[in-house]
Amino acid sequence: MVADSDSKVAWHRAQLKKNRTVLKQIETARFTVGESADGKALELTKRQVAELQLKIRESEQVIAQHDKQTRRPLATDLRSLSNVAWRNWTGNGPR
């Protein structure tokens, strides 16, 4: 993983990793132990999963936007390079 100069993006990367781990644990427990017959517990689990998925999506969007603005294209063929808007890319990152 590349170190981020932007602390907001670094925070989102850490949150993304944490939230994915928690979501994986919830889903693994649900399939290994089974779902509770208690309606309240089931609703709470569904709400937690939905909240985690929302947080993951938000972090992914922030990271994708940052990567789109700061990273140069990795492909070096003419077709890939001709589709890049170079005016949006700066070698020093966002200011």
PyMOL commands that set and color helices and strands:
alter all, ss='L'
color gray80, all
select helices_A, chain A and resi 7-32+39-70+78-82+86-88
alter helices_A, ss='H'
color red, helices_A
deselect
rebuild
show_as cartoon
